[in-house]
């Protein structure tokens, strides 16, 4: 291939098309657990999370839902992944290797939101949310109906088990009961929908037994068949932790803040200083995002450590 701007740009058009096909073909899962929020801010203030509306009797003037006095914010972080397209390879028409790499880049871009959401879930037993407590905690602050201080829990330690009906009730059953019983800060039901059981690969078999089998390992009827949909994420780092997550009021427990969705950046000019110096053109992807937490009442997490 003769190396000039026109020919190089044609190669990159083909690389970009391969990238876009892979990007479109990937099946992502972050949307099942995360609310996506696009922003132009590097630091996104999340004060609104604690100020979601509630019904009250209309007596006198309307009461506006002011932002809660919390300072929870999320700082977007930049990510990149780059391919060096060697001038020498283009001269020799070795284009197949770059189609393979472009496919990999497309999948990498597609799964970028999944990875950020998985990061937040992996950190959720220690990383703080809007109320100053770890997202999964036994002592989230709230109030009784009379305004006196109270706490609630969205965390357990029971291992997920299908060994016996009693063990299933004590693990999955207890988590479901706790999640379905969640109240907002006015003491009203959260009304969680689309509850999913999220597990690492180590718990996939146990979770699928609980979700699909007629009977459990002790031969007794399975009360949880068809109750939850199971999702197995390879990105989860704990082999014992398991999670129940749902949606209410258009909100999911994780928030993915995106300042820049994965996008391509290229260097195709043969006279560019980098190309002249290194003999390499560049095909890269860039993103700027962060994942954090919304309402703890939308999720239940167990360390599974007993």
Secondary structure, DSSP 8 states (H G I E B T S, - for coil): ---SHHHHHHHHHHHHHHHHHHHHH----GGGTEEEEE-S-SEEE-GGGGG--------SS-------S---EEE-EEEEEEEEEEHHHHHTT--HHHHHHHHHHHHHHHTHHHHHHHHHHHTTTTSB-TTSSBSS-S-EEEE-TTS-EEEE--EE------SSHHHHIIIIIHHHHHHHT-B-TTS-B---EEEEEEE-GGGHHHHHHHHH-SB-TTS-B-TTTTTSEEEE-TT---SS-EEEEEEETTEESEEEEEEEEEEEEEE--TTSHHHHHHSEEEEEEEEEEEEEE--GGGEEEE----
